[in-house]
Amino acid sequence: MPIENTVTEKNDTKFTADMVRTYLREIGRVPLLTREQEIVFGKQVQK
């Protein structure tokens, strides 16, 4: 017997917006690379 999806479109949209907000908050905690780090790491990848 299949399980019905009980999430409404409105609730699904809220859930999605909350997840995006959480994701953006989390990635904001990670420091960005400096220009020099980008260059060094980019050259390492190219090798």
mmCIF entry with sequence, helices, sheets and N, C-alpha, C, O atoms, coordinates in Angstrom:
data_MODEL
# 
_entry.id   MODEL 
# 
_entity.id                         1 
_entity.type                       polymer 
_entity.pdbx_number_of_molecules   1 
# 
_entity_poly.entity_id                      1 
_entity_poly.type                           'polypeptide(L)' 
_entity_poly.nstd_linkage                   no 
_entity_poly.nstd_monomer                   no 
_entity_poly.pdbx_seq_one_letter_code       MPIENTVTEKNDTKFTADMVRTYLREIGRVPLLTREQEIVFGKQVQK 
_entity_poly.pdbx_seq_one_letter_code_can   MPIENTVTEKNDTKFTADMVRTYLREIGRVPLLTREQEIVFGKQVQK 
_entity_poly.pdbx_strand_id                 A 
# 
loop_
_entity_poly_seq.entity_id 
_entity_poly_seq.num 
_entity_poly_seq.mon_id 
_entity_poly_seq.hetero 
1 1  MET n 
1 2  PRO n 
1 3  ILE n 
1 4  GLU n 
1 5  ASN n 
1 6  THR n 
1 7  VAL n 
1 8  THR n 
1 9  GLU n 
1 10 LYS n 
1 11 ASN n 
1 12 ASP n 
1 13 THR n 
1 14 LYS n 
1 15 PHE n 
1 16 THR n 
1 17 ALA n 
1 18 ASP n 
1 19 MET n 
1 20 VAL n 
1 21 ARG n 
1 22 THR n 
1 23 TYR n 
1 24 LEU n 
1 25 ARG n 
1 26 GLU n 
1 27 ILE n 
1 28 GLY n 
1 29 ARG n 
1 30 VAL n 
1 31 PRO n 
1 32 LEU n 
1 33 LEU n 
1 34 THR n 
1 35 ARG n 
1 36 GLU n 
1 37 GLN n 
1 38 GLU n 
1 39 ILE n 
1 40 VAL n 
1 41 PHE n 
1 42 GLY n 
1 43 LYS n 
1 44 GLN n 
1 45 VAL n 
1 46 GLN n 
1 47 LYS n 
# 
_struct_asym.id          A 
_struct_asym.entity_id   1 
# 
loop_
_struct_conf.conf_type_id 
_struct_conf.id 
_struct_conf.pdbx_PDB_helix_id 
_struct_conf.beg_label_comp_id 
_struct_conf.beg_label_asym_id 
_struct_conf.beg_label_seq_id 
_struct_conf.pdbx_beg_PDB_ins_code 
_struct_conf.end_label_comp_id 
_struct_conf.end_label_asym_id 
_struct_conf.end_label_seq_id 
_struct_conf.pdbx_end_PDB_ins_code 
_struct_conf.beg_auth_comp_id 
_struct_conf.beg_auth_asym_id 
_struct_conf.beg_auth_seq_id 
_struct_conf.end_auth_comp_id 
_struct_conf.end_auth_asym_id 
_struct_conf.end_auth_seq_id 
_struct_conf.pdbx_PDB_helix_class 
_struct_conf.details 
_struct_conf.pdbx_PDB_helix_length 
HELX_P HELX_P1 AA1 GLU A 9  ? ILE A 27 ? GLU A 9  ILE A 27 1 ? 19 
HELX_P HELX_P2 AA2 ARG A 35 ? GLN A 46 ? ARG A 35 GLN A 46 1 ? 12 
# 
_struct_conf_type.id          HELX_P 
_struct_conf_type.criteria    ? 
_struct_conf_type.reference   ? 
# 
loop_
_atom_site.group_PDB 
_atom_site.id 
_atom_site.type_symbol 
_atom_site.label_atom_id 
_atom_site.label_alt_id 
_atom_site.label_comp_id 
_atom_site.label_asym_id 
_atom_site.label_entity_id 
_atom_site.label_seq_id 
_atom_site.pdbx_PDB_ins_code 
_atom_site.Cartn_x 
_atom_site.Cartn_y 
_atom_site.Cartn_z 
_atom_site.occupancy 
_atom_site.B_iso_or_equiv 
_atom_site.pdbx_formal_charge 
_atom_site.auth_seq_id 
_atom_site.auth_comp_id 
_atom_site.auth_asym_id 
_atom_site.auth_atom_id 
_atom_site.pdbx_PDB_model_num 
ATOM 1   N N  . MET A 1 1  ? 0.842  -1.173 0.000   1.00 0.00 ? 1  MET A N  1 
ATOM 2   C CA . MET A 1 1  ? 0.000  0.000  0.000   1.00 0.00 ? 1  MET A CA 1 
ATOM 3   C C  . MET A 1 1  ? 0.898  1.252  0.000   1.00 0.00 ? 1  MET A C  1 
ATOM 4   O O  . MET A 1 1  ? 1.702  1.412  0.918   1.00 0.00 ? 1  MET A O  1 
ATOM 5   N N  . PRO A 1 2  ? 0.784  2.146  -1.004  1.00 0.00 ? 2  PRO A N  1 
ATOM 6   C CA . PRO A 1 2  ? 1.646  3.327  -1.077  1.00 0.00 ? 2  PRO A CA 1 
ATOM 7   C C  . PRO A 1 2  ? 1.346  4.324  0.034   1.00 0.00 ? 2  PRO A C  1 
ATOM 8   O O  . PRO A 1 2  ? 0.210  4.455  0.489   1.00 0.00 ? 2  PRO A O  1 
ATOM 9   N N  . ILE A 1 3  ? 2.385  5.014  0.452   1.00 0.00 ? 3  ILE A N  1 
ATOM 10  C CA . ILE A 1 3  ? 2.248  6.056  1.463   1.00 0.00 ? 3  ILE A CA 1 
ATOM 11  C C  . ILE A 1 3  ? 1.950  7.364  0.751   1.00 0.00 ? 3  ILE A C  1 
ATOM 12  O O  . ILE A 1 3  ? 2.635  7.724  -0.206  1.00 0.00 ? 3  ILE A O  1 
ATOM 13  N N  . GLU A 1 4  ? 0.931  8.075  1.213   1.00 0.00 ? 4  GLU A N  1 
ATOM 14  C CA . GLU A 1 4  ? 0.565  9.334  0.592   1.00 0.00 ? 4  GLU A CA 1 
ATOM 15  C C  . GLU A 1 4  ? 1.514  10.440 1.034   1.00 0.00 ? 4  GLU A C  1 
ATOM 16  O O  . GLU A 1 4  ? 2.001  10.448 2.165   1.00 0.00 ? 4  GLU A O  1 
ATOM 17  N N  . ASN A 1 5  ? 1.763  11.360 0.130   1.00 0.00 ? 5  ASN A N  1 
ATOM 18  C CA . ASN A 1 5  ? 2.565  12.530 0.451   1.00 0.00 ? 5  ASN A CA 1 
ATOM 19  C C  . ASN A 1 5  ? 1.660  13.539 1.143   1.00 0.00 ? 5  ASN A C  1 
ATOM 20  O O  . ASN A 1 5  ? 0.742  14.072 0.521   1.00 0.00 ? 5  ASN A O  1 
ATOM 21  N N  . THR A 1 6  ? 1.906  13.806 2.418   1.00 0.00 ? 6  THR A N  1 
ATOM 22  C CA . THR A 1 6  ? 1.027  14.689 3.181   1.00 0.00 ? 6  THR A CA 1 
ATOM 23  C C  . THR A 1 6  ? 1.522  16.132 3.211   1.00 0.00 ? 6  THR A C  1 
ATOM 24  O O  . THR A 1 6  ? 0.888  16.980 3.839   1.00 0.00 ? 6  THR A O  1 
ATOM 25  N N  . VAL A 1 7  ? 2.620  16.427 2.558   1.00 0.00 ? 7  VAL A N  1 
ATOM 26  C CA . VAL A 1 7  ? 3.157  17.787 2.533   1.00 0.00 ? 7  VAL A CA 1 
ATOM 27  C C  . VAL A 1 7  ? 2.424  18.575 1.458   1.00 0.00 ? 7  VAL A C  1 
ATOM 28  O O  . VAL A 1 7  ? 2.371  18.160 0.300   1.00 0.00 ? 7  VAL A O  1 
ATOM 29  N N  . THR A 1 8  ? 1.871  19.691 1.837   1.00 0.00 ? 8  THR A N  1 
ATOM 30  C CA . THR A 1 8  ? 1.193  20.527 0.854   1.00 0.00 ? 8  THR A CA 1 
ATOM 31  C C  . THR A 1 8  ? 2.213  21.392 0.142   1.00 0.00 ? 8  THR A C  1 
ATOM 32  O O  . THR A 1 8  ? 3.348  21.537 0.597   1.00 0.00 ? 8  THR A O  1 
ATOM 33  N N  . GLU A 1 9  ? 1.804  21.959 -0.965  1.00 0.00 ? 9  GLU A N  1 
ATOM 34  C CA . GLU A 1 9  ? 2.705  22.814 -1.728  1.00 0.00 ? 9  GLU A CA 1 
ATOM 35  C C  . GLU A 1 9  ? 3.158  24.000 -0.889  1.00 0.00 ? 9  GLU A C  1 
ATOM 36  O O  . GLU A 1 9  ? 4.328  24.379 -0.932  1.00 0.00 ? 9  GLU A O  1 
ATOM 37  N N  . LYS A 1 10 ? 2.246  24.586 -0.127  1.00 0.00 ? 10 LYS A N  1 
ATOM 38  C CA . LYS A 1 10 ? 2.590  25.730 0.723   1.00 0.00 ? 10 LYS A CA 1 
ATOM 39  C C  . LYS A 1 10 ? 3.637  25.329 1.757   1.00 0.00 ? 10 LYS A C  1 
ATOM 40  O O  . LYS A 1 10 ? 4.621  26.044 1.947   1.00 0.00 ? 10 LYS A O  1 
ATOM 41  N N  . ASN A 1 11 ? 3.438  24.201 2.422   1.00 0.00 ? 11 ASN A N  1 
ATOM 42  C CA . ASN A 1 11 ? 4.401  23.732 3.422   1.00 0.00 ? 11 ASN A CA 1 
ATOM 43  C C  . ASN A 1 11 ? 5.721  23.378 2.783   1.00 0.00 ? 11 ASN A C  1 
ATOM 44  O O  . ASN A 1 11 ? 6.780  23.617 3.364   1.00 0.00 ? 11 ASN A O  1 
ATOM 45  N N  . ASP A 1 12 ? 5.671  22.805 1.584   1.00 0.00 ? 12 ASP A N  1 
ATOM 46  C CA . ASP A 1 12 ? 6.892  22.431 0.880   1.00 0.00 ? 12 ASP A CA 1 
ATOM 47  C C  . ASP A 1 12 ? 7.716  23.675 0.550   1.00 0.00 ? 12 ASP A C  1 
ATOM 48  O O  . ASP A 1 12 ? 8.942  23.657 0.661   1.00 0.00 ? 12 ASP A O  1 
ATOM 49  N N  . THR A 1 13 ? 7.049  24.748 0.147   1.00 0.00 ? 13 THR A N  1 
ATOM 50  C CA . THR A 1 13 ? 7.742  26.003 -0.163  1.00 0.00 ? 13 THR A CA 1 
ATOM 51  C C  . THR A 1 13 ? 8.398  26.563 1.085   1.00 0.00 ? 13 THR A C  1 
ATOM 52  O O  . THR A 1 13 ? 9.536  27.028 1.033   1.00 0.00 ? 13 THR A O  1 
ATOM 53  N N  . LYS A 1 14 ? 7.694  26.525 2.201   1.00 0.00 ? 14 LYS A N  1 
ATOM 54  C CA . LYS A 1 14 ? 8.260  27.009 3.466   1.00 0.00 ? 14 LYS A CA 1 
ATOM 55  C C  . LYS A 1 14 ? 9.477  26.179 3.844   1.00 0.00 ? 14 LYS A C  1 
ATOM 56  O O  . LYS A 1 14 ? 10.502 26.726 4.249   1.00 0.00 ? 14 LYS A O  1 
ATOM 57  N N  . PHE A 1 15 ? 9.370  24.874 3.716   1.00 0.00 ? 15 PHE A N  1 
ATOM 58  C CA . PHE A 1 15 ? 10.474 23.976 4.031   1.00 0.00 ? 15 PHE A CA 1 
ATOM 59  C C  . PHE A 1 15 ? 11.677 24.313 3.156   1.00 0.00 ? 15 PHE A C  1 
ATOM 60  O O  . PHE A 1 15 ? 12.801 24.377 3.653   1.00 0.00 ? 15 PHE A O  1 
ATOM 61  N N  . THR A 1 16 ? 11.458 24.526 1.873   1.00 0.00 ? 16 THR A N  1 
ATOM 62  C CA . THR A 1 16 ? 12.541 24.853 0.953   1.00 0.00 ? 16 THR A CA 1 
ATOM 63  C C  . THR A 1 16 ? 13.192 26.172 1.327   1.00 0.00 ? 16 THR A C  1 
ATOM 64  O O  . THR A 1 16 ? 14.419 26.270 1.337   1.00 0.00 ? 16 THR A O  1 
ATOM 65  N N  . ALA A 1 17 ? 12.402 27.183 1.632   1.00 0.00 ? 17 ALA A N  1 
ATOM 66  C CA . ALA A 1 17 ? 12.941 28.487 2.009   1.00 0.00 ? 17 ALA A CA 1 
ATOM 67  C C  . ALA A 1 17 ? 13.742 28.380 3.295   1.00 0.00 ? 17 ALA A C  1 
ATOM 68  O O  . ALA A 1 17 ? 14.793 29.009 3.423   1.00 0.00 ? 17 ALA A O  1 
ATOM 69  N N  . ASP A 1 18 ? 13.263 27.595 4.246   1.00 0.00 ? 18 ASP A N  1 
ATOM 70  C CA . ASP A 1 18 ? 13.998 27.410 5.498   1.00 0.00 ? 18 ASP A CA 1 
ATOM 71  C C  . ASP A 1 18 ? 15.328 26.718 5.252   1.00 0.00 ? 18 ASP A C  1 
ATOM 72  O O  . ASP A 1 18 ? 16.335 27.068 5.866   1.00 0.00 ? 18 ASP A O  1 
ATOM 73  N N  . MET A 1 19 ? 15.337 25.744 4.363   1.00 0.00 ? 19 MET A N  1 
ATOM 74  C CA . MET A 1 19 ? 16.575 25.022 4.067   1.00 0.00 ? 19 MET A CA 1 
ATOM 75  C C  . MET A 1 19 ? 17.588 25.934 3.376   1.00 0.00 ? 19 MET A C  1 
ATOM 76  O O  . MET A 1 19 ? 18.783 25.867 3.664   1.00 0.00 ? 19 MET A O  1 
ATOM 77  N N  . VAL A 1 20 ? 17.119 26.774 2.476   1.00 0.00 ? 20 VAL A N  1 
ATOM 78  C CA . VAL A 1 20 ? 18.013 27.714 1.793   1.00 0.00 ? 20 VAL A CA 1 
ATOM 79  C C  . VAL A 1 20 ? 18.587 28.693 2.805   1.00 0.00 ? 20 VAL A C  1 
ATOM 80  O O  . VAL A 1 20 ? 19.785 28.975 2.791   1.00 0.00 ? 20 VAL A O  1 
ATOM 81  N N  . ARG A 1 21 ? 17.737 29.208 3.680   1.00 0.00 ? 21 ARG A N  1 
ATOM 82  C CA . ARG A 1 21 ? 18.191 30.139 4.710   1.00 0.00 ? 21 ARG A CA 1 
ATOM 83  C C  . ARG A 1 21 ? 19.260 29.479 5.596   1.00 0.00 ? 21 ARG A C  1 
ATOM 84  O O  . ARG A 1 21 ? 20.279 30.095 5.909   1.00 0.00 ? 21 ARG A O  1 
ATOM 85  N N  . THR A 1 22 ? 19.023 28.237 5.990   1.00 0.00 ? 22 THR A N  1 
ATOM 86  C CA . THR A 1 22 ? 19.984 27.497 6.814   1.00 0.00 ? 22 THR A CA 1 
ATOM 87  C C  . THR A 1 22 ? 21.292 27.298 6.065   1.00 0.00 ? 22 THR A C  1 
ATOM 88  O O  . THR A 1 22 ? 22.369 27.486 6.631   1.00 0.00 ? 22 THR A O  1 
ATOM 89  N N  . TYR A 1 23 ? 21.206 26.920 4.801   1.00 0.00 ? 23 TYR A N  1 
ATOM 90  C CA . TYR A 1 23 ? 22.405 26.718 3.979   1.00 0.00 ? 23 TYR A CA 1 
ATOM 91  C C  . TYR A 1 23 ? 23.220 28.003 3.880   1.00 0.00 ? 23 TYR A C  1 
ATOM 92  O O  . TYR A 1 23 ? 24.437 27.986 4.064   1.00 0.00 ? 23 TYR A O  1 
ATOM 93  N N  . LEU A 1 24 ? 22.551 29.114 3.590   1.00 0.00 ? 24 LEU A N  1 
ATOM 94  C CA . LEU A 1 24 ? 23.269 30.378 3.456   1.00 0.00 ? 24 LEU A CA 1 
ATOM 95  C C  . LEU A 1 24 ? 23.913 30.799 4.775   1.00 0.00 ? 24 LEU A C  1 
ATOM 96  O O  . LEU A 1 24 ? 25.023 31.331 4.783   1.00 0.00 ? 24 LEU A O  1 
ATOM 97  N N  . ARG A 1 25 ? 23.229 30.565 5.876   1.00 0.00 ? 25 ARG A N  1 
ATOM 98  C CA . ARG A 1 25 ? 23.794 30.891 7.187   1.00 0.00 ? 25 ARG A CA 1 
ATOM 99  C C  . ARG A 1 25 ? 25.050 30.052 7.441   1.00 0.00 ? 25 ARG A C  1 
ATOM 100 O O  . ARG A 1 25 ? 26.059 30.564 7.925   1.00 0.00 ? 25 ARG A O  1 
ATOM 101 N N  . GLU A 1 26 ? 24.978 28.764 7.111   1.00 0.00 ? 26 GLU A N  1 
ATOM 102 C CA . GLU A 1 26 ? 26.115 27.866 7.345   1.00 0.00 ? 26 GLU A CA 1 
ATOM 103 C C  . GLU A 1 26 ? 27.322 28.221 6.476   1.00 0.00 ? 26 GLU A C  1 
ATOM 104 O O  . GLU A 1 26 ? 28.446 28.247 6.977   1.00 0.00 ? 26 GLU A O  1 
ATOM 105 N N  . ILE A 1 27 ? 27.114 28.492 5.198   1.00 0.00 ? 27 ILE A N  1 
ATOM 106 C CA . ILE A 1 27 ? 28.262 28.801 4.343   1.00 0.00 ? 27 ILE A CA 1 
ATOM 107 C C  . ILE A 1 27 ? 28.858 30.151 4.687   1.00 0.00 ? 27 ILE A C  1 
ATOM 108 O O  . ILE A 1 27 ? 30.024 30.405 4.386   1.00 0.00 ? 27 ILE A O  1 
ATOM 109 N N  . GLY A 1 28 ? 28.080 31.017 5.310   1.00 0.00 ? 28 GLY A N  1 
ATOM 110 C CA . GLY A 1 28 ? 28.593 32.321 5.732   1.00 0.00 ? 28 GLY A CA 1 
ATOM 111 C C  . GLY A 1 28 ? 29.597 32.211 6.854   1.00 0.00 ? 28 GLY A C  1 
ATOM 112 O O  . GLY A 1 28 ? 30.327 33.166 7.122   1.00 0.00 ? 28 GLY A O  1 
ATOM 113 N N  . ARG A 1 29 ? 29.652 31.077 7.514   1.00 0.00 ? 29 ARG A N  1 
ATOM 114 C CA . ARG A 1 29 ? 30.595 30.850 8.619   1.00 0.00 ? 29 ARG A CA 1 
ATOM 115 C C  . ARG A 1 29 ? 31.965 30.397 8.134   1.00 0.00 ? 29 ARG A C  1 
ATOM 116 O O  . ARG A 1 29 ? 32.924 30.384 8.906   1.00 0.00 ? 29 ARG A O  1 
ATOM 117 N N  . VAL A 1 30 ? 32.065 30.028 6.875   1.00 0.00 ? 30 VAL A N  1 
ATOM 118 C CA . VAL A 1 30 ? 33.322 29.531 6.320   1.00 0.00 ? 30 VAL A CA 1 
ATOM 119 C C  . VAL A 1 30 ? 34.095 30.703 5.723   1.00 0.00 ? 30 VAL A C  1 
ATOM 120 O O  . VAL A 1 30 ? 33.576 31.416 4.865   1.00 0.00 ? 30 VAL A O  1 
ATOM 121 N N  . PRO A 1 31 ? 35.332 30.904 6.172   1.00 0.00 ? 31 PRO A N  1 
ATOM 122 C CA . PRO A 1 31 ? 36.098 32.028 5.627   1.00 0.00 ? 31 PRO A CA 1 
ATOM 123 C C  . PRO A 1 31 ? 36.435 31.813 4.149   1.00 0.00 ? 31 PRO A C  1 
ATOM 124 O O  . PRO A 1 31 ? 36.704 30.692 3.716   1.00 0.00 ? 31 PRO A O  1 
ATOM 125 N N  . LEU A 1 32 ? 36.416 32.897 3.393   1.00 0.00 ? 32 LEU A N  1 
ATOM 126 C CA . LEU A 1 32 ? 36.734 32.825 1.973   1.00 0.00 ? 32 LEU A CA 1 
ATOM 127 C C  . LEU A 1 32 ? 38.246 32.762 1.781   1.00 0.00 ? 32 LEU A C  1 
ATOM 128 O O  . LEU A 1 32 ? 39.015 33.172 2.651   1.00 0.00 ? 32 LEU A O  1 
ATOM 129 N N  . LEU A 1 33 ? 38.655 32.240 0.627   1.00 0.00 ? 33 LEU A N  1 
ATOM 130 C CA . LEU A 1 33 ? 40.077 32.222 0.294   1.00 0.00 ? 33 LEU A CA 1 
ATOM 131 C C  . LEU A 1 33 ? 40.547 33.629 -0.035  1.00 0.00 ? 33 LEU A C  1 
ATOM 132 O O  . LEU A 1 33 ? 39.787 34.454 -0.542  1.00 0.00 ? 33 LEU A O  1 
ATOM 133 N N  . THR A 1 34 ? 41.816 33.887 0.264   1.00 0.00 ? 34 THR A N  1 
ATOM 134 C CA . THR A 1 34 ? 42.401 35.150 -0.155  1.00 0.00 ? 34 THR A CA 1 
ATOM 135 C C  . THR A 1 34 ? 42.755 35.042 -1.628  1.00 0.00 ? 34 THR A C  1 
ATOM 136 O O  . THR A 1 34 ? 42.733 33.951 -2.199  1.00 0.00 ? 34 THR A O  1 
ATOM 137 N N  . ARG A 1 35 ? 43.077 36.156 -2.235  1.00 0.00 ? 35 ARG A N  1 
ATOM 138 C CA . ARG A 1 35 ? 43.480 36.162 -3.651  1.00 0.00 ? 35 ARG A CA 1 
ATOM 139 C C  . ARG A 1 35 ? 44.695 35.257 -3.854  1.00 0.00 ? 35 ARG A C  1 
ATOM 140 O O  . ARG A 1 35 ? 44.759 34.485 -4.811  1.00 0.00 ? 35 ARG A O  1 
ATOM 141 N N  . GLU A 1 36 ? 45.650 35.367 -2.943  1.00 0.00 ? 36 GLU A N  1 
ATOM 142 C CA . GLU A 1 36 ? 46.880 34.574 -3.042  1.00 0.00 ? 36 GLU A CA 1 
ATOM 143 C C  . GLU A 1 36 ? 46.593 33.081 -2.914  1.00 0.00 ? 36 GLU A C  1 
ATOM 144 O O  . GLU A 1 36 ? 47.166 32.273 -3.645  1.00 0.00 ? 36 GLU A O  1 
ATOM 145 N N  . GLN A 1 37 ? 45.706 32.712 -1.985  1.00 0.00 ? 37 GLN A N  1 
ATOM 146 C CA . GLN A 1 37 ? 45.357 31.302 -1.822  1.00 0.00 ? 37 GLN A CA 1 
ATOM 147 C C  . GLN A 1 37 ? 44.690 30.760 -3.078  1.00 0.00 ? 37 GLN A C  1 
ATOM 148 O O  . GLN A 1 37 ? 44.967 29.634 -3.492  1.00 0.00 ? 37 GLN A O  1 
ATOM 149 N N  . GLU A 1 38 ? 43.821 31.545 -3.681  1.00 0.00 ? 38 GLU A N  1 
ATOM 150 C CA . GLU A 1 38 ? 43.168 31.116 -4.922  1.00 0.00 ? 38 GLU A CA 1 
ATOM 151 C C  . GLU A 1 38 ? 44.191 30.830 -6.003  1.00 0.00 ? 38 GLU A C  1 
ATOM 152 O O  . GLU A 1 38 ? 44.084 29.830 -6.712  1.00 0.00 ? 38 GLU A O  1 
ATOM 153 N N  . ILE A 1 39 ? 45.185 31.701 -6.138  1.00 0.00 ? 39 ILE A N  1 
ATOM 154 C CA . ILE A 1 39 ? 46.215 31.535 -7.166  1.00 0.00 ? 39 ILE A CA 1 
ATOM 155 C C  . ILE A 1 39 ? 47.031 30.282 -6.892  1.00 0.00 ? 39 ILE A C  1 
ATOM 156 O O  . ILE A 1 39 ? 47.250 29.477 -7.797  1.00 0.00 ? 39 ILE A O  1 
ATOM 157 N N  . VAL A 1 40 ? 47.485 30.106 -5.650  1.00 0.00 ? 40 VAL A N  1 
ATOM 158 C CA . VAL A 1 40 ? 48.304 28.945 -5.297  1.00 0.00 ? 40 VAL A CA 1 
ATOM 159 C C  . VAL A 1 40 ? 47.517 27.652 -5.529  1.00 0.00 ? 40 VAL A C  1 
ATOM 160 O O  . VAL A 1 40 ? 48.024 26.723 -6.158  1.00 0.00 ? 40 VAL A O  1 
ATOM 161 N N  . PHE A 1 41 ? 46.306 27.590 -5.034  1.00 0.00 ? 41 PHE A N  1 
ATOM 162 C CA . PHE A 1 41 ? 45.505 26.368 -5.167  1.00 0.00 ? 41 PHE A CA 1 
ATOM 163 C C  . PHE A 1 41 ? 45.146 26.113 -6.638  1.00 0.00 ? 41 PHE A C  1 
ATOM 164 O O  . PHE A 1 41 ? 45.121 24.965 -7.081  1.00 0.00 ? 41 PHE A O  1 
ATOM 165 N N  . GLY A 1 42 ? 44.872 27.168 -7.380  1.00 0.00 ? 42 GLY A N  1 
ATOM 166 C CA . GLY A 1 42 ? 44.566 27.016 -8.804  1.00 0.00 ? 42 GLY A CA 1 
ATOM 167 C C  . GLY A 1 42 ? 45.735 26.434 -9.578  1.00 0.00 ? 42 GLY A C  1 
ATOM 168 O O  . GLY A 1 42 ? 45.549 25.576 -10.442 1.00 0.00 ? 42 GLY A O  1 
ATOM 169 N N  . LYS A 1 43 ? 46.947 26.900 -9.268  1.00 0.00 ? 43 LYS A N  1 
ATOM 170 C CA . LYS A 1 43 ? 48.148 26.359 -9.918  1.00 0.00 ? 43 LYS A CA 1 
ATOM 171 C C  . LYS A 1 43 ? 48.378 24.910 -9.538  1.00 0.00 ? 43 LYS A C  1 
ATOM 172 O O  . LYS A 1 43 ? 48.798 24.107 -10.371 1.00 0.00 ? 43 LYS A O  1 
ATOM 173 N N  . GLN A 1 44 ? 48.107 24.569 -8.282  1.00 0.00 ? 44 GLN A N  1 
ATOM 174 C CA . GLN A 1 44 ? 48.262 23.166 -7.834  1.00 0.00 ? 44 GLN A CA 1 
ATOM 175 C C  . GLN A 1 44 ? 47.291 22.253 -8.584  1.00 0.00 ? 44 GLN A C  1 
ATOM 176 O O  . GLN A 1 44 ? 47.650 21.137 -8.959  1.00 0.00 ? 44 GLN A O  1 
ATOM 177 N N  . VAL A 1 45 ? 46.085 22.719 -8.800  1.00 0.00 ? 45 VAL A N  1 
ATOM 178 C CA . VAL A 1 45 ? 45.087 21.919 -9.516  1.00 0.00 ? 45 VAL A CA 1 
ATOM 179 C C  . VAL A 1 45 ? 45.513 21.731 -10.963 1.00 0.00 ? 45 VAL A C  1 
ATOM 180 O O  . VAL A 1 45 ? 45.341 20.651 -11.527 1.00 0.00 ? 45 VAL A O  1 
ATOM 181 N N  . GLN A 1 46 ? 46.069 22.777 -11.569 1.00 0.00 ? 46 GLN A N  1 
ATOM 182 C CA . GLN A 1 46 ? 46.483 22.686 -12.965 1.00 0.00 ? 46 GLN A CA 1 
ATOM 183 C C  . GLN A 1 46 ? 47.614 21.671 -13.150 1.00 0.00 ? 46 GLN A C  1 
ATOM 184 O O  . GLN A 1 46 ? 47.687 21.012 -14.188 1.00 0.00 ? 46 GLN A O  1 
ATOM 185 N N  . LYS A 1 47 ? 48.484 21.541 -12.167 1.00 0.00 ? 47 LYS A N  1 
ATOM 186 C CA . LYS A 1 47 ? 49.579 20.564 -12.259 1.00 0.00 ? 47 LYS A CA 1 
ATOM 187 C C  . LYS A 1 47 ? 49.015 19.183 -12.208 1.00 0.00 ? 47 LYS A C  1 
ATOM 188 O O  . LYS A 1 47 ? 49.763 18.208 -12.271 1.00 0.00 ? 47 LYS A O  1 
# 
